[in-house]
Amino acid sequence: MHAVDGRNTASVELRDASASTEDIIGTIDKGAAVLDAALDAGRAVLTAELLGVCAEAFERTLGYLREREQFGVKIGSFQALQHRAAHLFCEIELLRSVALRALQALDAQESGAAQLVCLAKGRASEIARVATNEAVQMHGGIGMTDEFDIGFFMKRARAAAETFGDQFYHTDRYAQISGY
């Protein structure tokens, strides 16, 4: 089976599986904390991947703006496109900062690491959507063709944004962890 972004998927089915008390790992009714820690590591890795998707889509778009001509001039000289690119640059740099900080917090096992992971993954999900949408828009119709990878970046961004919680899930989780 293949997912929307072209990655392989699998189904796992357990039949006649059983477990005894001797098979228990950890403490009964305390598994959520262990699971959340493992999921946070996965969320941080996905955040880094989404940052990479954003950065690469942005760099390829800048290259396209520098080479594509319309009306006898490079389209990168159009002020409207420059403003959009500058805004996107700022968003990606802010995402880079929060992604790195979340990874540092996880590595150091800081008490606020889960909140930083929520902030980073939620922000990465949103910025990846914006960055890939902008990349497709600035490339025009060719951005969705197989000739360019921009359409692939969009598909991967959508799938990764939903995995282990989208921006709305992480906004809610951040609030819960903060006591709201």
Backbone as JSON Lines, residues from 0, in Angstrom:
{"i":0,"aa":"M","n":[0.84,-1.17,0.0],"ca":[0.0,0.0,0.0],"c":[0.89,1.24,0.0]}
{"i":1,"aa":"H","n":[0.4,2.3,-0.64],"ca":[1.15,3.55,-0.68],"c":[0.29,4.68,-0.12]}
{"i":2,"aa":"A","n":[0.94,5.57,0.61],"ca":[0.26,6.74,1.16],"c":[0.23,7.84,0.11]}
{"i":3,"aa":"V","n":[-0.45,8.93,0.41],"ca":[-0.6,10.05,-0.53],"c":[0.75,10.63,-0.93]}
{"i":4,"aa":"D","n":[1.75,10.54,-0.05],"ca":[3.06,11.09,-0.35],"c":[4.01,10.07,-0.98]}
{"i":5,"aa":"G","n":[3.48,8.91,-1.35],"ca":[4.27,7.91,-2.05],"c":[5.02,6.94,-1.15]}
{"i":6,"aa":"R","n":[4.95,7.14,0.14],"ca":[5.63,6.24,1.07],"c":[4.85,4.95,1.22]}
{"i":7,"aa":"N","n":[5.57,3.89,1.54],"ca":[4.93,2.61,1.77],"c":[4.21,2.61,3.11]}
{"i":8,"aa":"T","n":[3.15,1.87,3.17],"ca":[2.44,1.68,4.42],"c":[2.21,0.19,4.61]}
{"i":9,"aa":"A","n":[1.85,-0.19,5.8],"ca":[1.59,-1.6,6.08],"c":[0.47,-1.7,7.09]}
{"i":10,"aa":"S","n":[-0.15,-2.84,7.11],"ca":[-1.15,-3.16,8.12],"c":[-0.61,-4.3,8.97]}
{"i":11,"aa":"V","n":[-0.78,-4.17,10.26],"ca":[-0.36,-5.21,11.18],"c":[-1.6,-5.75,11.86]}
{"i":12,"aa":"E","n":[-1.75,-7.04,11.82],"ca":[-2.91,-7.67,12.44],"c":[-2.41,-8.73,13.41]}
{"i":13,"aa":"L","n":[-2.84,-8.64,14.65],"ca":[-2.47,-9.62,15.67],"c":[-3.64,-10.58,15.85]}
{"i":14,"aa":"R","n":[-3.36,-11.87,15.76],"ca":[-4.39,-12.89,15.96],"c":[-3.95,-13.8,17.09]}
{"i":15,"aa":"D","n":[-4.88,-14.12,17.93],"ca":[-4.61,-15.03,19.05],"c":[-3.43,-14.56,19.89]}
{"i":16,"aa":"A","n":[-3.27,-13.28,20.04],"ca":[-2.21,-12.73,20.87],"c":[-2.69,-12.65,22.31]}
{"i":17,"aa":"S","n":[-1.8,-12.95,23.22],"ca":[-2.16,-12.86,24.64],"c":[-0.95,-12.35,25.41]}
{"i":18,"aa":"A","n":[-1.21,-11.81,26.56],"ca":[-0.16,-11.29,27.42],"c":[-0.52,-11.6,28.86]}
{"i":19,"aa":"S","n":[0.48,-11.9,29.64],"ca":[0.27,-12.15,31.06],"c":[0.87,-11.0,31.86]}
{"i":20,"aa":"T","n":[0.7,-11.04,33.15],"ca":[1.26,-9.98,34.0],"c":[2.78,-9.95,33.93]}
{"i":21,"aa":"E","n":[3.39,-11.08,33.6],"ca":[4.84,-11.13,33.47],"c":[5.33,-10.38,32.22]}
{"i":22,"aa":"D","n":[4.43,-10.15,31.27],"ca":[4.79,-9.45,30.03],"c":[4.7,-7.94,30.15]}
{"i":23,"aa":"I","n":[4.23,-7.45,31.26],"ca":[4.03,-6.01,31.45],"c":[5.38,-5.31,31.57]}
{"i":24,"aa":"I","n":[5.52,-4.26,30.8],"ca":[6.72,-3.43,30.87],"c":[6.32,-2.15,31.59]}
{"i":25,"aa":"G","n":[7.03,-1.78,32.61],"ca":[6.71,-0.56,33.33],"c":[5.65,-0.8,34.39]}
{"i":26,"aa":"T","n":[4.92,0.25,34.71],"ca":[3.92,0.22,35.77],"c":[2.52,0.3,35.17]}
{"i":27,"aa":"I","n":[1.62,-0.5,35.7],"ca":[0.24,-0.49,35.21],"c":[-0.36,0.9,35.41]}
{"i":28,"aa":"D","n":[-1.09,1.36,34.4],"ca":[-1.75,2.66,34.37],"c":[-0.78,3.85,34.31]}
{"i":29,"aa":"K","n":[0.47,3.59,33.99],"ca":[1.47,4.66,33.86],"c":[2.09,4.65,32.46]}
{"i":30,"aa":"G","n":[1.49,3.94,31.54],"ca":[2.04,3.79,30.19],"c":[1.94,5.05,29.34]}
{"i":31,"aa":"A","n":[0.98,5.92,29.65],"ca":[0.79,7.12,28.84],"c":[2.04,8.01,28.86]}
{"i":32,"aa":"A","n":[2.68,8.12,30.01],"ca":[3.88,8.96,30.1],"c":[5.01,8.41,29.24]}
{"i":33,"aa":"V","n":[5.17,7.09,29.24],"ca":[6.2,6.46,28.42],"c":[5.86,6.64,26.95]}
{"i":34,"aa":"L","n":[4.6,6.42,26.6],"ca":[4.17,6.57,25.21],"c":[4.33,8.01,24.74]}
{"i":35,"aa":"D","n":[3.94,8.97,25.57],"ca":[4.08,10.39,25.21],"c":[5.54,10.76,24.97]}
{"i":36,"aa":"A","n":[6.44,10.23,25.77],"ca":[7.87,10.52,25.58],"c":[8.35,9.97,24.24]}
{"i":37,"aa":"A","n":[7.92,8.77,23.9],"ca":[8.31,8.18,22.62],"c":[7.69,8.95,21.46]}
{"i":38,"aa":"L","n":[6.42,9.31,21.61],"ca":[5.76,10.09,20.56],"c":[6.39,11.47,20.4]}
{"i":39,"aa":"D","n":[6.8,12.08,21.51],"ca":[7.45,13.39,21.42],"c":[8.75,13.31,20.63]}
{"i":40,"aa":"A","n":[9.48,12.22,20.79],"ca":[10.7,12.04,20.0],"c":[10.34,11.95,18.51]}
{"i":41,"aa":"G","n":[9.29,11.21,18.2],"ca":[8.83,11.11,16.82],"c":[8.33,12.44,16.28]}
{"i":42,"aa":"R","n":[7.64,13.18,17.13],"ca":[7.13,14.49,16.73],"c":[8.28,15.46,16.44]}
{"i":43,"aa":"A","n":[9.31,15.4,17.25],"ca":[10.47,16.27,17.03],"c":[11.18,15.92,15.73]}
{"i":44,"aa":"V","n":[11.28,14.63,15.44],"ca":[11.91,14.2,14.18],"c":[11.06,14.66,13.0]}
{"i":45,"aa":"L","n":[9.75,14.53,13.09],"ca":[8.88,15.01,12.03],"c":[8.97,16.53,11.87]}
{"i":46,"aa":"T","n":[9.14,17.23,12.97],"ca":[9.33,18.67,12.91],"c":[10.58,18.99,12.09]}
{"i":47,"aa":"A","n":[11.65,18.27,12.36],"ca":[12.89,18.49,11.61],"c":[12.69,18.16,10.13]}
{"i":48,"aa":"E","n":[11.95,17.1,9.84],"ca":[11.68,16.76,8.44],"c":[10.85,17.85,7.77]}
{"i":49,"aa":"L","n":[9.83,18.34,8.46],"ca":[9.0,19.4,7.91],"c":[9.82,20.67,7.68]}
{"i":50,"aa":"L","n":[10.73,20.97,8.58],"ca":[11.63,22.1,8.37],"c":[12.44,21.9,7.1]}
{"i":51,"aa":"G","n":[12.94,20.7,6.9],"ca":[13.69,20.39,5.68],"c":[12.85,20.53,4.43]}
{"i":52,"aa":"V","n":[11.6,20.08,4.49],"ca":[10.69,20.24,3.36],"c":[10.48,21.72,3.05]}
{"i":53,"aa":"C","n":[10.24,22.51,4.09],"ca":[10.04,23.96,3.91],"c":[11.28,24.6,3.29]}
{"i":54,"aa":"A","n":[12.43,24.31,3.85],"ca":[13.67,24.93,3.39],"c":[13.97,24.55,1.94]}
{"i":55,"aa":"E","n":[13.79,23.29,1.6],"ca":[14.1,22.87,0.23],"c":[13.09,23.43,-0.77]}
{"i":56,"aa":"A","n":[11.81,23.41,-0.41],"ca":[10.8,24.0,-1.3],"c":[11.08,25.48,-1.51]}
{"i":57,"aa":"F","n":[11.48,26.16,-0.44],"ca":[11.8,27.59,-0.52],"c":[13.02,27.84,-1.42]}
{"i":58,"aa":"E","n":[14.09,27.07,-1.22],"ca":[15.3,27.25,-2.02],"c":[15.04,26.98,-3.5]}
{"i":59,"aa":"R","n":[14.27,25.95,-3.79],"ca":[13.95,25.66,-5.19],"c":[13.08,26.75,-5.79]}
{"i":60,"aa":"T","n":[12.21,27.3,-4.98],"ca":[11.36,28.39,-5.46],"c":[12.19,29.63,-5.74]}
{"i":61,"aa":"L","n":[13.13,29.94,-4.86],"ca":[14.01,31.08,-5.11],"c":[14.78,30.89,-6.41]}
{"i":62,"aa":"G","n":[15.27,29.69,-6.63],"ca":[15.98,29.4,-7.87],"c":[15.1,29.6,-9.09]}
{"i":63,"aa":"Y","n":[13.86,29.17,-8.97],"ca":[12.92,29.33,-10.07],"c":[12.62,30.81,-10.32]}
{"i":64,"aa":"L","n":[12.46,31.58,-9.25],"ca":[12.2,33.02,-9.39],"c":[13.37,33.73,-10.06]}
{"i":65,"aa":"R","n":[14.57,33.22,-9.84],"ca":[15.76,33.83,-10.44],"c":[15.93,33.49,-11.92]}
{"i":66,"aa":"E","n":[15.37,32.37,-12.35],"ca":[15.58,31.95,-13.75],"c":[14.38,32.17,-14.66]}
{"i":67,"aa":"R","n":[13.17,32.13,-14.13],"ca":[11.96,32.23,-14.96],"c":[11.74,33.67,-15.4]}
{"i":68,"aa":"E","n":[11.5,33.85,-16.7],"ca":[11.23,35.18,-17.25],"c":[9.79,35.29,-17.71]}
{"i":69,"aa":"Q","n":[9.24,36.46,-17.48],"ca":[7.91,36.8,-18.0],"c":[7.94,38.28,-18.35]}
{"i":70,"aa":"F","n":[7.38,38.62,-19.47],"ca":[7.39,40.0,-19.97],"c":[8.82,40.51,-20.13]}
{"i":71,"aa":"G","n":[9.76,39.58,-20.42],"ca":[11.14,39.97,-20.67],"c":[11.98,40.23,-19.44]}
{"i":72,"aa":"V","n":[11.44,39.95,-18.22],"ca":[12.21,40.15,-16.98],"c":[12.08,38.92,-16.1]}
{"i":73,"aa":"K","n":[13.04,38.75,-15.23],"ca":[12.99,37.65,-14.26],"c":[11.83,37.9,-13.31]}
{"i":74,"aa":"I","n":[11.04,36.87,-13.05],"ca":[9.87,37.07,-12.19],"c":[10.28,37.38,-10.75]}
{"i":75,"aa":"G","n":[11.5,37.04,-10.39],"ca":[11.99,37.38,-9.06],"c":[12.15,38.87,-8.84]}
{"i":76,"aa":"S","n":[12.08,39.65,-9.91],"ca":[12.19,41.1,-9.77],"c":[10.84,41.74,-9.43]}
{"i":77,"aa":"F","n":[9.76,40.96,-9.47],"ca":[8.43,41.49,-9.15],"c":[8.32,41.66,-7.63]}
{"i":78,"aa":"Q","n":[7.97,42.86,-7.21],"ca":[7.95,43.17,-5.79],"c":[6.98,42.29,-5.01]}
{"i":79,"aa":"A","n":[5.85,41.97,-5.59],"ca":[4.87,41.14,-4.89],"c":[5.45,39.77,-4.55]}
{"i":80,"aa":"L","n":[6.21,39.19,-5.46],"ca":[6.84,37.9,-5.21],"c":[7.99,38.03,-4.21]}
{"i":81,"aa":"Q","n":[8.7,39.14,-4.26],"ca":[9.77,39.38,-3.29],"c":[9.22,39.46,-1.88]}
{"i":82,"aa":"H","n":[8.08,40.13,-1.71],"ca":[7.46,40.25,-0.39],"c":[7.04,38.89,0.14]}
{"i":83,"aa":"R","n":[6.43,38.09,-0.73],"ca":[6.0,36.75,-0.32],"c":[7.19,35.9,0.07]}
{"i":84,"aa":"A","n":[8.27,35.99,-0.71],"ca":[9.47,35.21,-0.41],"c":[10.12,35.68,0.9]}
{"i":85,"aa":"A","n":[10.15,36.97,1.14],"ca":[10.75,37.51,2.37],"c":[9.94,37.06,3.59]}
{"i":86,"aa":"H","n":[8.63,37.09,3.48],"ca":[7.77,36.63,4.58],"c":[8.02,35.15,4.87]}
{"i":87,"aa":"L","n":[8.11,34.36,3.82],"ca":[8.34,32.93,3.97],"c":[9.72,32.66,4.59]}
{"i":88,"aa":"F","n":[10.71,33.41,4.18],"ca":[12.05,33.27,4.76],"c":[11.99,33.47,6.28]}
{"i":89,"aa":"C","n":[11.3,34.5,6.71],"ca":[11.19,34.78,8.15],"c":[10.48,33.65,8.89]}
{"i":90,"aa":"E","n":[9.41,33.14,8.33],"ca":[8.66,32.05,8.96],"c":[9.52,30.79,9.08]}
{"i":91,"aa":"I","n":[10.28,30.49,8.05],"ca":[11.13,29.3,8.08],"c":[12.24,29.46,9.12]}
{"i":92,"aa":"E","n":[12.81,30.65,9.23],"ca":[13.86,30.87,10.22],"c":[13.32,30.77,11.65]}
{"i":93,"aa":"L","n":[12.11,31.27,11.87],"ca":[11.5,31.13,13.19],"c":[11.23,29.65,13.5]}
{"i":94,"aa":"L","n":[10.77,28.93,12.5],"ca":[10.54,27.49,12.67],"c":[11.86,26.79,12.99]}
{"i":95,"aa":"R","n":[12.93,27.15,12.3],"ca":[14.24,26.54,12.55],"c":[14.63,26.73,14.02]}
{"i":96,"aa":"S","n":[14.39,27.92,14.56],"ca":[14.75,28.21,15.96],"c":[13.96,27.34,16.93]}
{"i":97,"aa":"V","n":[12.66,27.26,16.74],"ca":[11.85,26.49,17.69],"c":[12.09,24.99,17.53]}
{"i":98,"aa":"A","n":[12.37,24.53,16.31],"ca":[12.67,23.12,16.1],"c":[13.97,22.73,16.81]}
{"i":99,"aa":"L","n":[14.99,23.55,16.65],"ca":[16.26,23.27,17.32],"c":[16.12,23.32,18.83]}
{"i":100,"aa":"R","n":[15.35,24.27,19.31],"ca":[15.16,24.38,20.78],"c":[14.41,23.16,21.31]}
{"i":101,"aa":"A","n":[13.42,22.68,20.59],"ca":[12.68,21.49,21.04],"c":[13.6,20.27,21.07]}
{"i":102,"aa":"L","n":[14.44,20.13,20.06],"ca":[15.37,19.0,20.03],"c":[16.38,19.09,21.17]}
{"i":103,"aa":"Q","n":[16.85,20.3,21.47],"ca":[17.78,20.48,22.59],"c":[17.11,20.1,23.91]}
{"i":104,"aa":"A","n":[15.85,20.5,24.07],"ca":[15.12,20.2,25.31],"c":[14.93,18.7,25.48]}
{"i":105,"aa":"L","n":[14.63,18.01,24.38],"ca":[14.49,16.56,24.46],"c":[15.82,15.91,24.82]}
{"i":106,"aa":"D","n":[16.89,16.33,24.17],"ca":[18.21,15.77,24.46],"c":[18.6,15.96,25.92]}
{"i":107,"aa":"A","n":[18.28,17.12,26.47],"ca":[18.63,17.44,27.85],"c":[17.6,16.93,28.85]}
{"i":108,"aa":"Q","n":[16.54,16.32,28.35],"ca":[15.44,15.8,29.18],"c":[14.89,16.89,30.11]}
{"i":109,"aa":"E","n":[14.71,18.08,29.54],"ca":[14.17,19.21,30.31],"c":[12.69,18.96,30.63]}
{"i":110,"aa":"S","n":[12.24,19.54,31.72],"ca":[10.85,19.34,32.14],"c":[9.86,19.96,31.16]}
{"i":111,"aa":"G","n":[10.23,21.01,30.46],"ca":[9.33,21.68,29.52],"c":[9.47,21.18,28.08]}
{"i":112,"aa":"A","n":[10.12,20.05,27.9],"ca":[10.38,19.55,26.54],"c":[9.08,19.26,25.78]}
{"i":113,"aa":"A","n":[8.09,18.69,26.46],"ca":[6.83,18.35,25.77],"c":[6.15,19.6,25.22]}
{"i":114,"aa":"Q","n":[6.18,20.68,25.97],"ca":[5.59,21.94,25.5],"c":[6.34,22.47,24.28]}
{"i":115,"aa":"L","n":[7.65,22.41,24.32],"ca":[8.44,22.88,23.17],"c":[8.22,22.01,21.94]}
{"i":116,"aa":"V","n":[8.06,20.72,22.15],"ca":[7.77,19.82,21.03],"c":[6.4,20.17,20.43]}
{"i":117,"aa":"C","n":[5.42,20.43,21.28],"ca":[4.09,20.84,20.8],"c":[4.18,22.12,19.99]}
{"i":118,"aa":"L","n":[4.89,23.08,20.52],"ca":[5.07,24.36,19.83],"c":[5.74,24.14,18.47]}
{"i":119,"aa":"A","n":[6.8,23.35,18.46],"ca":[7.56,23.12,17.23],"c":[6.75,22.34,16.21]}
{"i":120,"aa":"K","n":[6.11,21.26,16.63],"ca":[5.37,20.42,15.67],"c":[4.14,21.17,15.15]}
{"i":121,"aa":"G","n":[3.45,21.9,16.01],"ca":[2.31,22.69,15.56],"c":[2.73,23.76,14.57]}
{"i":122,"aa":"R","n":[3.8,24.43,14.87],"ca":[4.31,25.49,13.98],"c":[4.82,24.9,12.66]}
{"i":123,"aa":"A","n":[5.51,23.77,12.74],"ca":[6.03,23.12,11.54],"c":[4.9,22.68,10.62]}
{"i":124,"aa":"S","n":[3.82,22.18,11.2],"ca":[2.68,21.75,10.4],"c":[2.08,22.92,9.63]}
{"i":125,"aa":"E","n":[1.96,24.06,10.3],"ca":[1.38,25.24,9.66],"c":[2.33,25.84,8.62]}
{"i":126,"aa":"I","n":[3.58,25.99,8.96],"ca":[4.53,26.62,8.05],"c":[4.79,25.73,6.84]}
{"i":127,"aa":"A","n":[4.78,24.44,7.01],"ca":[4.95,23.53,5.86],"c":[3.79,23.69,4.89]}
{"i":128,"aa":"R","n":[2.6,23.86,5.42],"ca":[1.44,24.08,4.54],"c":[1.61,25.39,3.77]}
{"i":129,"aa":"V","n":[1.97,26.44,4.48],"ca":[2.15,27.75,3.85],"c":[3.3,27.71,2.84]}
{"i":130,"aa":"A","n":[4.42,27.14,3.23],"ca":[5.61,27.13,2.36],"c":[5.36,26.35,1.08]}
{"i":131,"aa":"T","n":[4.71,25.2,1.19],"ca":[4.47,24.42,-0.02],"c":[3.39,25.04,-0.89]}
{"i":132,"aa":"N","n":[2.39,25.64,-0.27],"ca":[1.38,26.37,-1.05],"c":[2.02,27.52,-1.81]}
{"i":133,"aa":"E","n":[2.86,28.28,-1.13],"ca":[3.54,29.4,-1.78],"c":[4.46,28.91,-2.9]}
{"i":134,"aa":"A","n":[5.15,27.82,-2.66],"ca":[6.05,27.27,-3.69],"c":[5.26,26.9,-4.94]}
{"i":135,"aa":"V","n":[4.13,26.24,-4.76],"ca":[3.3,25.87,-5.91],"c":[2.79,27.13,-6.61]}
{"i":136,"aa":"Q","n":[2.33,28.1,-5.85],"ca":[1.8,29.33,-6.43],"c":[2.87,30.08,-7.22]}
{"i":137,"aa":"M","n":[4.07,30.18,-6.66],"ca":[5.12,30.93,-7.33],"c":[5.69,30.19,-8.54]}
{"i":138,"aa":"H","n":[5.58,28.87,-8.54],"ca":[5.98,28.11,-9.71],"c":[4.89,28.13,-10.79]}
{"i":139,"aa":"G","n":[3.69,28.4,-10.39],"ca":[2.58,28.34,-11.33],"c":[2.17,26.9,-11.56]}
{"i":140,"aa":"G","n":[1.47,26.64,-12.65],"ca":[0.95,25.32,-12.94],"c":[2.01,24.24,-13.0]}
{"i":141,"aa":"I","n":[3.21,24.6,-13.4],"ca":[4.28,23.6,-13.52],"c":[4.69,23.05,-12.15]}
{"i":142,"aa":"G","n":[4.34,23.78,-11.09],"ca":[4.68,23.34,-9.74],"c":[4.02,22.04,-9.33]}
{"i":143,"aa":"M","n":[2.92,21.68,-9.97],"ca":[2.22,20.44,-9.62],"c":[2.54,19.32,-10.59]}
{"i":144,"aa":"T","n":[3.41,19.55,-11.56],"ca":[3.77,18.5,-12.5],"c":[4.88,17.63,-11.92]}
{"i":145,"aa":"D","n":[5.09,16.48,-12.53],"ca":[6.16,15.59,-12.09],"c":[7.54,16.1,-12.5]}
{"i":146,"aa":"E","n":[7.58,17.13,-13.35],"ca":[8.85,17.7,-13.77],"c":[9.57,18.38,-12.6]}
{"i":147,"aa":"F","n":[8.82,18.89,-11.65],"ca":[9.35,19.55,-10.46],"c":[8.89,18.77,-9.23]}
{"i":148,"aa":"D","n":[9.69,18.81,-8.17],"ca":[9.34,18.09,-6.94],"c":[8.45,18.89,-6.0]}
{"i":149,"aa":"I","n":[8.08,20.09,-6.4],"ca":[7.3,20.95,-5.51],"c":[5.98,20.28,-5.1]}
{"i":150,"aa":"G","n":[5.31,19.64,-6.04],"ca":[4.07,18.93,-5.72],"c":[4.31,17.8,-4.73]}
{"i":151,"aa":"F","n":[5.45,17.09,-4.89],"ca":[5.8,16.04,-3.93],"c":[6.01,16.63,-2.55]}
{"i":152,"aa":"F","n":[6.71,17.78,-2.47],"ca":[6.93,18.41,-1.17],"c":[5.59,18.75,-0.5]}
{"i":153,"aa":"M","n":[4.64,19.2,-1.3],"ca":[3.32,19.52,-0.75],"c":[2.66,18.26,-0.17]}
{"i":154,"aa":"K","n":[2.71,17.17,-0.92],"ca":[2.1,15.93,-0.44],"c":[2.79,15.43,0.84]}
{"i":155,"aa":"R","n":[4.11,15.47,0.86],"ca":[4.84,15.01,2.04],"c":[4.54,15.9,3.24]}
{"i":156,"aa":"A","n":[4.46,17.2,3.0],"ca":[4.16,18.13,4.09],"c":[2.79,17.84,4.7]}
{"i":157,"aa":"R","n":[1.82,17.55,3.85],"ca":[0.47,17.26,4.36],"c":[0.46,15.99,5.19]}
{"i":158,"aa":"A","n":[1.11,14.95,4.7],"ca":[1.12,13.68,5.43],"c":[1.88,13.81,6.75]}
{"i":159,"aa":"A","n":[3.04,14.45,6.73],"ca":[3.84,14.6,7.95],"c":[3.15,15.52,8.96]}
{"i":160,"aa":"A","n":[2.44,16.52,8.47],"ca":[1.74,17.45,9.38],"c":[0.66,16.73,10.17]}
{"i":161,"aa":"E","n":[0.03,15.75,9.58],"ca":[-1.05,15.02,10.25],"c":[-0.53,13.92,11.17]}
{"i":162,"aa":"T","n":[0.68,13.45,10.92],"ca":[1.22,12.34,11.69],"c":[1.59,12.8,13.1]}
{"i":163,"aa":"F","n":[1.15,12.07,14.09],"ca":[1.37,12.36,15.51],"c":[0.76,13.69,15.95]}
{"i":164,"aa":"G","n":[-0.25,14.16,15.24],"ca":[-0.98,15.36,15.64],"c":[-0.67,16.56,14.77]}
{"i":165,"aa":"D","n":[-1.74,17.2,14.3],"ca":[-1.57,18.4,13.47],"c":[-1.44,19.64,14.35]}
{"i":166,"aa":"Q","n":[-1.45,20.8,13.73],"ca":[-1.26,22.04,14.49],"c":[-2.35,22.26,15.53]}
{"i":167,"aa":"F","n":[-3.57,21.85,15.25],"ca":[-4.67,22.05,16.18],"c":[-4.54,21.12,17.39]}
{"i":168,"aa":"Y","n":[-4.14,19.89,17.15],"ca":[-3.89,18.94,18.23],"c":[-2.82,19.5,19.16]}
{"i":169,"aa":"H","n":[-1.74,20.01,18.57],"ca":[-0.63,20.48,19.39],"c":[-0.93,21.79,20.1]}
{"i":170,"aa":"T","n":[-1.77,22.61,19.52],"ca":[-2.22,23.82,20.23],"c":[-3.0,23.42,21.48]}
{"i":171,"aa":"D","n":[-3.89,22.45,21.32],"ca":[-4.69,21.96,22.45],"c":[-3.8,21.27,23.49]}
{"i":172,"aa":"R","n":[-2.89,20.45,23.04],"ca":[-2.0,19.73,23.97],"c":[-1.11,20.72,24.73]}
{"i":173,"aa":"Y","n":[-0.61,21.72,24.05],"ca":[0.2,22.75,24.7],"c":[-0.6,23.42,25.82]}
{"i":174,"aa":"A","n":[-1.84,23.76,25.5],"ca":[-2.69,24.4,26.51],"c":[-2.93,23.47,27.7]}
{"i":175,"aa":"Q","n":[-3.19,22.19,27.43],"ca":[-3.42,21.24,28.52],"c":[-2.19,21.09,29.4]}
{"i":176,"aa":"I","n":[-1.03,20.96,28.78],"ca":[0.21,20.82,29.56],"c":[0.45,22.07,30.39]}
{"i":177,"aa":"S","n":[0.06,23.22,29.87],"ca":[0.25,24.5,30.57],"c":[-0.8,24.74,31.65]}
{"i":178,"aa":"G","n":[-1.78,23.86,31.73],"ca":[-2.79,23.98,32.78],"c":[-4.04,24.74,32.39]}
{"i":179,"aa":"Y","n":[-4.25,24.97,31.12],"ca":[-5.46,25.68,30.69],"c":[-6.59,24.73,30.47]}
